[in-house]
Amino acid sequence: MQIALIANSDLAVYHWRAGLIKELLRQGMKVTVVVPDGKYVSKIEALGTQCLCIPINRFFSPLSDIRLLSCLYGVLRKGRFDLVHTMSIKPNVYGTIAAKLAGVKRVVCLLSGTGFAFADLPGLKQKLLRWFVILLYKCSLKMSDKVWFQNPDDLDYFLQQGMISKNKGVVIRGSGVDMEEYSQKAVSEDERTALRKELRIPGGARCVLMAVARMIRSKGICEFLESEAILRKKHPNWFFVLVAPIDAGTPDAVSPEYIKQFEGVETVRIIDTFRHDIKVFEAISDIMVLPSFYPEGVPRVLIEGLAMSMPLVTTDRPGCRETVEHGKNGFLIPSRSRSDLVEALDRLMDDERMRIEFGKYSRLKAENEFGEKMVLSRVMSELYGISGGSCA
C-alpha cells in the first residue's frame, strides 16, 4: 500500500509525525512525504521514506496557489497512491482536490486546530480571510473521505458552518507522545545541569516554562511575560522561561521592540530560536503555561507537559481544555486575562505539594488519554480504514 503525507513544513513532519511514519513503515506501507524543501528533509528520509519537495507558500496567493494545485496533481497522479493524508490548511484544500482529480482512492485530512484564519482578531481583512477559507473548505472537504479533528469543538464548528458532513468527522485528541521518551526518567542529571548553566539559572531556583509557542500574540506571549513583573516581588527565586521561535511575516507576530524590554530582567529567559531539547526544558521546570487564545488543535507542548508530570496552566478554550481537569492537574483560565494567569501561577508557586500532586495526575492523564500507541491505533483503523491496525 502506497501512502503520501502532504504537509507545509518539513520540521513539523520530522518532529511531530515521525511516530506515524514509523508505524506505517512497520506495517509494511510505502510512505512518501510531500513537503517544501528544508534542512529536515534528509532526516525524514533517514526514517525510511521518500521525500518529494515542492514549494508551498504559507500565505494565500492566487498565482502560487494555482501552481501548487497543479504541482500536487502532477505528483499524485505520477505516484499512483492508494491513500493521501493531508495536514494544515493549504495541503488540506489543494491536496484533497489534487488527489481526487488524480484518482486517489482514499483521502484523509488532519485539522490540528483551525489556524490563523479563524483567530479571534478584529478587522475586515480577517473576516474576509475567514470567509475565503470557509469557502475553500466547503469545496474541498466534500471530496475527502475522513477528516481528523483534534478536539470536539472544532468538529462542531465545521458542522455548524456546513464545511463537513457528520459522517466524515473523526475526533482523535492530539497526535500522541511517546510515553518512554517523554518522562522525567528520560532526562539525565547532566542534561539538566547543562541547560541550567546555559540559561544562568541557579540550582535551587524554580522555573515557570512557556514552551513551545511561536512568537505571536495569540499564543499569550505578552500575558506570560507581563505576569512575571507582578509575581517577581513575592516569588524572587522563580525564573520565567519563554521558548518561542520568531515567526517573521505573521500579522500577529510579537515585535522585536516589545521583546527587548525584557532582555535586562534578571528572572526572565527568552529563547527565540527552535530548540531540539524541549523535554530538557520541561524537566527542569515546575509549571507549564500556555495562555493561548489561538485556534489550537490540542497543543503538543501541553501533552508533553502531561507526560513530563507537570502541572499546567492554560486557557479554557478549544484544544487547550482537553489537557486539564481544573483543580486536579492544573488550572483553566479565561483568555487574555493577565490577572487570572497571575492568580493561578501564584497558587502553584506557593504550594509545592499541590505542584507534585497535580504533576502525578498529569502523568496518569497522559498515559490514559494521549499515548502515541493509542492515538496511532485509532488513526489506522478510524481514519485510514485499515482493519486490524494496531501499534505494537
Solvent accessible surface area in square Angstrom, and as a share of the most:
residue,aa,sasa,rsa
1,M,95,0.42
2,Q,59,0.26
3,I,0,0.00
4,A,0,0.00
5,L,1,0.00
6,I,0,0.00
7,A,6,0.05
8,N,52,0.27
9,S,33,0.21
10,D,16,0.08
11,L,43,0.21
12,A,26,0.20
13,V,2,0.01
14,Y,62,0.23
15,H,47,0.21
16,W,85,0.30
17,R,30,0.11
18,A,18,0.14
19,G,17,0.16
20,L,9,0.05
21,I,0,0.00
22,K,115,0.49
23,E,13,0.06
24,L,0,0.00
25,L,49,0.24
26,R,128,0.47
27,Q,51,0.23
28,G,60,0.58
29,M,23,0.10
30,K,115,0.49
31,V,3,0.02
32,T,2,0.01
33,V,0,0.00
34,V,0,0.00
35,V,0,0.00
36,P,24,0.15
37,D,112,0.58
38,G,30,0.29
39,K,159,0.67
40,Y,7,0.03
41,V,16,0.09
42,S,72,0.47
43,K,86,0.37
44,I,0,0.00
45,E,77,0.34
46,A,87,0.68
47,L,43,0.21
48,G,52,0.50
49,T,14,0.08
50,Q,84,0.37
51,C,15,0.09
52,L,56,0.28
53,C,59,0.35
54,I,11,0.06
55,P,113,0.71
56,I,18,0.09
57,N,64,0.33
58,R,117,0.43
59,F,93,0.39
60,F,59,0.25
61,S,34,0.22
62,P,111,0.70
63,L,117,0.58
64,S,23,0.15
65,D,9,0.05
66,I,116,0.59
67,R,142,0.52
68,L,7,0.03
69,L,50,0.25
70,S,73,0.47
71,C,47,0.28
72,L,1,0.00
73,Y,74,0.28
74,G,37,0.36
75,V,27,0.15
76,L,1,0.01
77,R,136,0.50
78,K,177,0.75
79,G,23,0.22
80,R,198,0.72
81,F,13,0.06
82,D,50,0.26
83,L,0,0.00
84,V,0,0.00
85,H,0,0.00
86,T,0,0.00
87,M,9,0.04
88,S,35,0.23
89,I,35,0.18
90,K,9,0.04
91,P,0,0.00
92,N,0,0.00
93,V,0,0.00
94,Y,19,0.07
95,G,0,0.00
96,T,0,0.00
97,I,30,0.15
98,A,0,0.00
99,A,0,0.00
100,K,65,0.27
101,L,111,0.55
102,A,16,0.12
103,G,57,0.55
104,V,7,0.04
105,K,164,0.69
106,R,63,0.23
107,V,0,0.00
108,V,0,0.00
109,C,0,0.00
110,L,1,0.00
111,L,3,0.02
112,S,53,0.34
113,G,11,0.11
114,T,9,0.05
115,G,13,0.13
116,F,44,0.18
117,A,4,0.03
118,F,23,0.10
119,A,1,0.01
120,D,87,0.45
121,L,44,0.22
122,P,123,0.77
123,G,42,0.40
124,L,130,0.65
125,K,169,0.72
126,Q,12,0.06
127,K,127,0.54
128,L,100,0.50
129,L,44,0.22
130,R,57,0.21
131,W,157,0.55
132,F,74,0.31
133,V,0,0.00
134,I,24,0.12
135,L,76,0.38
136,L,27,0.13
137,Y,2,0.01
138,K,73,0.31
139,C,68,0.40
140,S,0,0.00
141,L,1,0.00
142,K,149,0.63
143,M,75,0.34
144,S,3,0.02
145,D,45,0.23
146,K,52,0.22
147,V,0,0.00
148,W,6,0.02
149,F,0,0.00
150,Q,6,0.03
151,N,0,0.00
152,P,57,0.36
153,D,46,0.24
154,D,11,0.06
155,L,26,0.13
156,D,72,0.37
157,Y,68,0.26
158,F,0,0.00
159,L,55,0.28
160,Q,141,0.63
161,Q,70,0.31
162,G,46,0.44
163,M,2,0.01
164,I,15,0.08
165,S,54,0.35
166,K,167,0.71
167,N,111,0.57
168,K,31,0.13
169,G,18,0.17
170,V,16,0.09
171,V,38,0.22
172,I,2,0.01
173,R,68,0.25
174,G,0,0.00
175,S,21,0.14
176,G,1,0.01
177,V,0,0.00
178,D,55,0.29
179,M,32,0.14
180,E,144,0.65
181,E,80,0.36
182,Y,25,0.10
183,S,16,0.10
184,Q,57,0.25
185,K,197,0.84
186,A,40,0.31
187,V,7,0.04
188,S,53,0.34
189,E,122,0.54
190,D,116,0.60
191,E,73,0.33
192,R,46,0.17
193,T,80,0.47
194,A,62,0.48
195,L,6,0.03
196,R,43,0.16
197,K,167,0.71
198,E,96,0.43
199,L,7,0.03
200,R,155,0.56
201,I,6,0.03
202,P,77,0.48
203,G,66,0.64
204,G,64,0.61
205,A,3,0.02
206,R,86,0.31
207,C,0,0.00
208,V,0,0.00
209,L,0,0.00
210,M,0,0.00
211,A,1,0.00
212,V,41,0.24
213,A,1,0.01
214,R,77,0.28
215,M,5,0.02
216,I,0,0.00
217,R,98,0.36
218,S,1,0.00
219,K,22,0.09
220,G,0,0.00
221,I,0,0.00
222,C,14,0.09
223,E,28,0.13
224,F,0,0.00
225,L,0,0.00
226,E,54,0.24
227,S,0,0.00
228,E,3,0.01
229,A,57,0.44
230,I,89,0.45
231,L,6,0.03
232,R,99,0.36
233,K,191,0.81
234,K,118,0.50
235,H,14,0.06
236,P,94,0.59
237,N,80,0.41
238,W,18,0.06
239,F,12,0.05
240,F,3,0.01
241,V,1,0.01
242,L,0,0.00
243,V,0,0.00
244,A,0,0.00
245,P,23,0.15
246,I,113,0.57
247,D,11,0.06
248,A,82,0.63
249,G,61,0.59
250,T,11,0.07
251,P,100,0.63
252,D,12,0.06
253,A,36,0.28
254,V,10,0.06
255,S,41,0.26
256,P,88,0.55
257,E,123,0.55
258,Y,30,0.11
259,I,22,0.11
260,K,123,0.52
261,Q,111,0.49
262,F,21,0.09
263,E,127,0.57
264,G,76,0.73
265,V,29,0.17
266,E,115,0.52
267,T,12,0.07
268,V,8,0.05
269,R,14,0.05
270,I,44,0.22
271,I,28,0.14
272,D,58,0.30
273,T,82,0.48
274,F,56,0.23
275,R,45,0.16
276,H,113,0.50
277,D,43,0.22
278,I,17,0.08
279,K,49,0.21
280,V,9,0.05
281,F,1,0.00
282,E,0,0.00
283,A,9,0.07
284,I,10,0.05
285,S,12,0.07
286,D,25,0.13
287,I,0,0.00
288,M,0,0.00
289,V,1,0.00
290,L,3,0.02
291,P,3,0.02
292,S,0,0.00
293,F,17,0.07
294,Y,25,0.10
295,P,14,0.09
296,E,13,0.06
297,G,4,0.04
298,V,7,0.04
299,P,13,0.08
300,R,53,0.19
301,V,10,0.06
302,L,0,0.00
303,I,1,0.00
304,E,9,0.04
305,G,0,0.00
306,L,0,0.00
307,A,0,0.00
308,M,0,0.00
309,S,41,0.26
310,M,3,0.01
311,P,4,0.03
312,L,0,0.00
313,V,0,0.00
314,T,0,0.00
315,T,0,0.00
316,D,71,0.37
317,R,53,0.19
318,P,43,0.27
319,G,0,0.00
320,C,1,0.00
321,R,80,0.29
322,E,21,0.10
323,T,0,0.00
324,V,8,0.05
325,E,56,0.25
326,H,110,0.49
327,G,39,0.38
328,K,111,0.47
329,N,0,0.00
330,G,0,0.00
331,F,7,0.03
332,L,35,0.17
333,I,10,0.05
334,P,74,0.46
335,S,40,0.26
336,R,116,0.42
337,S,24,0.15
338,R,105,0.38
339,S,83,0.53
340,D,47,0.25
341,L,0,0.00
342,V,21,0.12
343,E,105,0.47
344,A,6,0.05
345,L,0,0.00
346,D,33,0.17
347,R,118,0.43
348,L,0,0.00
349,M,12,0.05
350,D,88,0.45
351,D,51,0.27
352,E,87,0.39
353,R,191,0.70
354,M,41,0.18
355,R,19,0.07
356,I,88,0.45
357,E,87,0.39
358,F,16,0.07
359,G,2,0.02
360,K,121,0.51
361,Y,73,0.28
362,S,0,0.00
363,R,50,0.18
364,L,99,0.49
365,K,14,0.06
366,A,0,0.00
367,E,74,0.33
368,N,102,0.52
369,E,49,0.22
370,F,0,0.00
371,G,8,0.08
372,E,40,0.18
373,K,129,0.54
374,M,84,0.37
375,V,5,0.03
376,L,14,0.07
377,S,34,0.22
378,R,88,0.32
379,V,0,0.00
380,M,0,0.00
381,S,51,0.33
382,E,70,0.31
383,L,0,0.00
384,Y,3,0.01
385,G,49,0.47
386,I,29,0.15
387,S,108,0.70
388,G,73,0.71
389,G,9,0.09
390,S,64,0.41
391,C,23,0.14
392,A,96,0.74
